[in-house]
Amino acid sequence: MALAAVLIAACSTRRPVDIDDAAERARIAGEAVRSRSWRCVPVPPSPMPSPATRAERSGYCETTPYDEVKAFLDTVLSNAAPNRIMRITRAGTSTKGRPLMIVTACARTGSGTDTCDAVMAAPRRKPVVLLQANIHAGEVEGKEAVLALLRTVVTDARRNLLDSVTLVVVPMYNADGDETLGPQSRNRGAQLGPALVGERANGAGLDLNRDYIKSEAPETRALLPFLVNGGVDVFVDLHTTNGSYHGYNLTWSPSLHPGAPLATFTSDTLLAGVQRRLRAKGVLTYPYGNFSSSFAREVSLDPVKDGWFTYDSRPRFGSNYFGLTGGVSVLSEAFSHDPFAVRISSTQAFIRELMGTVGADRSIMVRIATARRVLASGVAPRGLILETQMTTRPFHDSLLVEELEADRDSLAAEPGVPRGIRRTGRVSSQRMLVYDRFEATRKATVPAGGWLVEGRDTVLLSLLARHGVVVRSGIGRARTIDVERFQLDSVVRTGRPFQGHTEVAVRGRWLSLRMLPSPDFRWVPAAQPQLLVAAQLLEPQSNDGATTWNFFDDRLLMGRFHPVMRIVTRLPER
């Protein structure tokens, strides 16, 4: 019985179904039998595509380096079909001087559409989908998947995905990390090959998937303009799981921030539909998580007791951040213990199904346009959510679990498997609690007039500009307005630096007063597309904003006022 069919049967019948022939499991996965003498057995595609990635040429034993990615894209561009348009943009450079490559691909639809910019500006434009790969440079299948996808859709004149969506692709977001190759056992300990992969951090030692709010890294600053100007409708961040032994080819997540307008729709409707259709094709997916509430304990010998937990809701993570812009935001996590070739295939299947759905269902674009129009009017449908916690209302579900056994052998049995643990090849369906979303613990109302910030605070103003937040030079004619100021009762700093920062949280109380703002104050109106992002950055009690990341440290003194004020008076737009 095919592996997919066995696993689907396990889900359907909700009873344990063993796959006790490890050789059969490996054969179906497209790899040689896993054993104590595991090594990568090249299985090149047949026929070999042209141009071919390093992964394809090596039979999926190696990943494609930076210079070869550039050469591959140039070749695809030169081979573009007459009815396809492709542009390669060098958008800024990494810490070590490598240009960030951003590829735009679209269909030429007739006169006046000689550029993708013209296609994207059309009155009834197609959805724009941004695929981001390789943010963690050890997680390499996303890079290989998007390269192969671009080759197919750009060089083929026949009807394909480009006839229903416009693609923006970042194939190697973390170029410096990708070029710092090291053994998989060091750079991606819980992953089944390839033998050499890049590092998680960028060239400055930053985790780029914790940088979307503070936006210090050059890579983040180069990408943000694509995300915050309303030109991207769907954002897909491609990753590999952290190591839990489940039975799915890929797990996914919407934006986990409870304030994201389309998070529930993305998870419960859009991605649930993708999950059903992929299952019919033999690709098994599930909402992202691990068999533990702690990232330090992802190898669980008792997953039912631990439960299934998603990760984090803060917008420092890219997929959480983009959800606050009113778009559809998706995290994709290929199963780290699948062979490299299978992870590439699963990732491709997922993004193809997702893009096909978005391109075929015009109601999704209507939802996005409506969400953004509501934000631009100064309305946050769920309020301003400043702090969150894991849901207190988990649900029971039957999940596919790979059974593990303790192993006395001191040698690792397989790349990605810790010593003392052995994979049995048996997968069963087990019922457990699922914690797949977050809920608000601190909320605020949208201030009628927005926020006031000091004009001399150029560092903060630069941060707001990077995020596309509208800032006015003043409130217009001189007038007395009602404001709220936050008086600090306590300032709590974490004891351990994170990403070069000591995170800050403040507590206090809001006081109402009337004031005549001086001309040097800057006005951040609430009625703008980046309303939710502005609130995350400016609200003193946001758990992931400018206060968190030390933008106000020299002014955070107990008994004093926080520098940002909320405007109670409704001000006319101008």
N, C-alpha and C positions, 0 to 999 in steps of 0.2 A: 504494500500500500504506500502511495507517495507520502512524503513527510507532511506536506501541507494538508493533505486529506486526513491524515491521522490527527494532526493538531486541531483542525476544524471539528473533527468528530469529538475530540476531547471537550471543546468549547460547547458544542451543541448538546452533548449528552450530560455534561456537568458531572462526569465521573472519571476517575483516573484511567488514562490510557498510556501504557508504557511503549516506548520505542527502545527495545533492548538490544538491537543490533547496531552497534556504533558504526560499523562499516557502512551499513545502509544509510544511516543518517549523514555520514560524511560524503558518500557518493551523491546523494540527492543534493547536498549543498554545493557540489561541484568541486570538491577538494579530495586529495588523497586521505586515506585513513589516518586519523590522529593517533599518535602513539608516543611512546617514550622517546623515539628518535625522530620527532616531528621536524619537518623542514618544508620549505615552500616548494611545491612541485608545480612548475610552470604549466599553465593551461591557457595558452594564447587563444584569442578569438579566431574563428575560421568562418569566412575569409577575414584576413587582417584589414581593418578599415584604413582609409587614407584621408587626411593624415592620421597617424596613430599616436596615442599618448604613450608615455613611458610605461604606464601600468599595463596597457594592452601589449606593447612590444615585449615586455618582460614576462608575460603570462601571469600578470597580477602578483608579481613578487616585489615590485618596486613602485615608487610613486614619482610623479612628474615634477622635476625641479623648476625653479623660477624661469631660467633662460629658455627652457624647452616649452614652458607655458606661453611665453611671448612668441616664440617661433610658431607654435601650434596655432595660436590665434591669428597671426599674420597669414598663415597658409589658408585657414578657413576663410578669412576675409578675401583673399585673392581668388578663392574658388566659389564665392557667393553666387547663388542662382540669380538670374536677371530680375526676378520679382522679389528679391530679398535685399534688405539694407542692413549693414552691420557697421558699427563705429567703435573704435577702441580709443578710450579717453585715458590719458595719464593724469590722474587727479591727485596731485600732491605726491609727496615721497615719504617713505618710512624713516625711522630714526637713522638707519644706516644708508639712506639715500636711494632706496629702490622705489621706482614709480609704482603707485597703486593703479592697477589696470581695472578699468570699469568698461564693460562691453554692453552696448545697446544694440538690440536686434529687433527688426520689425518687418512687416510685409509692405511692399510697395503696392499701393492700392489704386494708383492712377495719377493723373496730373496734379501737381501741387504737393505731392508726398514724396519728394526726393530725399528727404531726411526723416529720421525717426522723430525729431523734434516736431516736425509738421504733423506727423501721424499722431503724436501724443497730444497735440493741441487741437485736434479735430473736434467739432461740436459733439459728436456721438462717438467718442474715442473708445478704443478697446482698453480693457484693464491693463495696467502696467504692473508687472510682477518683478520684484527684485529678489534674486537668489544670491545669498551671501555664503561663501564657502571658505573653509580653512581659517576661521578666526582663531581656533586652537590648532596649531600647525601639526600636531600629532594625529589629528582626526582628519584623515586625508581623502576619504571616499567622496565627500561632497565636491572637492576640487575635480576629481576624475569624472564624476557624474555630470557636472555642468559643462565640462569641456566636450565630452561625448555628445551631450544634448545640443550644444551650439553647433557642432559639426553637422548633426543631422538636420536641424531646422533651417540653418542658413544655406547649406549647399544643395538642399532638395527643393526643387521648384514645385513639387506636388503639394497638395493641400496638407498643412500640418499645423502645429500649435501656433505658429506666428500669424496664422490667418484669424486667430481669435484672441491673442494676447500680444502685448509688446513686452519684450524681455530686457531687463537690466541685470547683468551678471557680474559679480565680483568673484572671480575664480580663486584668487589667492589673497585674501584680505590681510593675512599676517605673513607678509613675504619674508621678513627678517627671521621670524620663528621657523618658517619652512626651510630656510637655507641653513639653519643650525641643526643639521642632521645628527641623530644619535640613535643608539640601539632602542628598539621598541621597549625592551625591558626597563629602560630608564625613563624614556620620554612618555610612554603610554603603557604603563605596567599591566593594565587590565584590558589588553587588546590583542586579538589574534592577527598579528602581522599588519603591514609588511615589516621586514626586519629593521629597516632604517626609516625613521620618521622625524619630523621637526619638533620643536619645543612648543610648549603651551603659551609662553609669554612672548611679547614682541621684543624688538631690539633694545628697548629701555627697561625691560623686566616687568612690564605691565601686562595684566590680563585684560585683553581688549574687550572681553565680555563682562567687564565690571566698570567700563569706562564711559558708558553712554551718557551719564549725567554729568560727571566732572569734565569729560571730554578733553583730557590732557594730551592723549596720544595723537601724533600726526595722522595716523590711519583714521581715527574717529573724526577728526576735524575735516578730513577729505571726504568722508562718506556722508556726514550729517546733512550737507546741502541737498543730497538726493532724497533724504528721508523726510525733511521738514517742510518742503515747499508745496506739498500736496500733489506732486507728480507721480508718486508711487502709491498704488492702491493695496498691494499685497506684498508683504515682506516675509521671506522664508530664510531662516538661519539654519545652516546645515552642520550637524554635529555627529558625534559618536557617543554612545552611552558610557557611563562611568564604571560599569562592571557587574551589576546584578545579573544573575543567571535566570532569565525568564525565557519564554518560548516564542518571542515575537521577533520578526525581522527588523522592525523599526517601531519606535515610540514617538509620540508627538504631543505638542502642547500649544494652546493659544497663548496670548498674553495672559499672565496670571495676576496682573494687577486688577483688583475688583472694580476699579473705576474705568477700565478700558471699555468704551461703548459697545464694541462688537465681540467681546471675549466669549460670552455665553453662546452667541450665534455661531462663532467660529468653532467652538468645541462641540457643542451639542447638535448642531445641524450640519455645518460644512464638513468638518473633519470626521464626524460620525458617518456621513455618507461616503466619504473617501475610504474610510475603514471598511465599510460593507462591500464596496466595489472591488477593493484590492483583495479582500478575503476570497471573493469569487474567483480571483485570478491566482490564488495560491500565495499571496503576500500577506503575512499576518502583522497587524499593527494594533497598538493600544495607547491610551493616554500615558504620557511620559511619567516615570517614577523609578523608585528603587525600593527594595525590600528592607527599608530602614528609614527612620526619620533623621538619621545622622549620615552625612556623606563619608564618615570615617568607617562605617560598618556596612559596606555594600555587599559583602559576601556573607550571606545569611544561610545558616543550616536549618533555620526554622522560620521561613517566610510568612507562614500563616500567623504565627505569634506576632511578628514584627509589623505586618501590614504593608501596604503599598503607598508610598509617599512621593508627592511631587517635590519640586525644589524650592523656589523663592519667588516672591512677588514684586520685588523692588525693581524700579526702572533702570537701574544700572545695567541690567541685562538687556540685550538688544531687542529680543522678541517682546519683553514686557514694555520696553520704552515705546516701540512703534505702535503698540495698541493704544497708547494715550493720544495719538494723533488722529484717531478715528478710522484708521485703516484696519485691514485684516492682517493679523500678525501670527506667524506659525513658527514653532521650533520643531526641527526634525532631528531625531537621534537614531542613527543606525545601530544595530545590536553589535556591541564591540567584540563578542565572542563568535560571530559569524566570520567565515573567511573573507578576505579583502574583496574578492570578486563579487561575492554575494552582497556585501555591504554596498558596493557601488550599484549593483543591480536593484537592490531594495530602495536606495535613495532615488535612483532614476524613476523607478515605478511610482514612488510616492509623489515626486514633484510633477511628473507628467499627469497623473490622475488629478492632482490638485489644480494644476493650471488648466487642464481640460474642463474641469467643473466650473472654474471661475470664468473661463472664456465662453462657456455655453449658457450660463445662467445670468441673464442681465439683471435679475433682481438683486444680485450681490453688489453690483455697482450702484444700484439705487440705494441700498442700505449704507454703503460707504459715503455716498454724497449726502444722504440725510444726516448721518452722524456728524459729518464735518460741518454741515450747515447749522446744526443745533449748537455745536461748540462755538462756531463763529458768532452766534447770537448771544453768547455769554451764559449759556445754560449747560450745566454738568448734570446729566440725567440721574447719576447716582451720588451726587454731591462730590465734594472734594475729599477724597480718601487719602489720609495722610499716614496712617499706620495700619498694619494688617496682622493677621495671625492665620495659621493653618485652620481650615474649616473645622468647626465643632460638630458638623453634621456629615460624617463620612457615610459611605454606603457599602453594602456587601456586594461583591462580585466574584465570579470564578475566573481566576487568572491562570495562564499557562506558566508552569514553573519547571525549570530543569533541576532534577535531583542531583545533589552533590553528596559526596562521601568523604569522610576523613581518610587521609592517606598517610601511612607511616614513612613512606619514602621521602628522603630529604631533598630529592631533586624535583624541580618543577616538571610536571607531566606535559605541559603544552604552553606556548606563549600566552600570556595573559591570565594564567591560572596560578594562584598563590601556592607556595609549598604547603604541604599538609592537606591539600584539597584535591579531590579527583572528580572529574566530570564522568557521570555514568552513561550519558546519552539517553537517559529516560526523561520524558517530559510528561507531566500530568496536570490536570486541571484542579486547582485548589481554591476553595472559597475563603476570602479574607476581607478585611476592611480596606477601603480605598479612600485615600485623602488626595483629591485631585485638584483642589482649588483653595482660594483664600477668602477671608471675609474681613470687613473693616472693623477696626477697634478704635480708631479716631477719625472723625469726619469734621469738615467745616463747610459752611455755606459759601457760595461764590460771593465775594464782595461786590456790591452793586457797581462801584466805580472802578474796581481793579486794585492796583497796588501803587504805592509811591516808593521810589528808591532814590538814593542820593546821586546827583549827577557827577560827583567827584569819584564815585566808585566805579572806575573804568574797568577793573577786572571783572566785576559782576556784570557790567553792561556788555562786555565782550562775550561772557558766557551766555547771556540771553540772546545775543546776536547769533551765536553759533547754533542755537536751538531754534532759530527762526521766530523767536518771540517778538511781537510788535512792541516797540518802545517809542513813546512820543516825547518830544522835547519839553513839554509842560502840559498843564491842564487847560491852557487857553487863557482867556481873560482872567485877571486877578479876581479871586473870590475866596470867601471863607467856606471851608468844607468840613464835613464830619469825617473823622478818621478813627481807627482803632490802632492802638500801639500795644505791643506785647512786652510786659515788664517781666524781667528774668528773675525767677526764684532759685533756679539751680542750673548749672552747666555741667554735664556729665561727659567725660572724655574716656574713650575705650583705652584700656591699658596697653593694648598691643597694636602696633602700627599695621595698617592694611593698605596695600597698593601705594605705599609712601605717605599715608595719611593716618592721623589719629582721629577717628570718627567722633562726631560731637552730637549730643542730643540735649535739648533744652526743655525746661519746664517753667511755667509761670502763669500769668493771667493777662487777659485783654482788658485794657482801659479805654474808655471812650473820651474823646476830646474834640474841640473845634480848633482849626488852625488855618492860617493864610499861608499856603506853600510858597516858598521863595522860588524865583524863576529857575534856579539851578536844579530843582527836583525833576526827576524823570517819571513819566506816567506810563504804567503798564496796564492797558485796558483789559478788562475781563472778556469783552466781546471780541474774540479772535480765535482763529483755528487752533492755535497752540495753547488754549486755555488750560488744559490739564497739565501740560508740561510746565507752563509758567507757574502754576500752583505748586507743583512738586519742587520747583527750584526756589520759590520765594517764601512759601509759608514756613514760619519758624519751626513748627512741630512736624514738618514732613520728615519721614525717616530716611529719605534719600534725596536731599536737596543741597542747596548752596551752604546751608548751615552745617549739614552733615560733613561736607567735604572741605571745611575750614576756610570758606570765603569770608567769614565775618569774625574770625577768632580774636582779632585785636580789639573788637568792640563788644564781646560777650562777657559782661561783668554783671554779677548779681546785683539786683536792684536797679539796673539801668534798662533802657529800652532797646529792643532788637531794632536794627537799622531799617527793616522793611515795615511799611505801614499799609494797612488795609483801608481802602476808601469806601466809606458808607454812602456818601452822596452819589447819586447817579449823575454821571457826566455825559454831556452830548458828544457823540462821535464827530470827528472832523477829518 
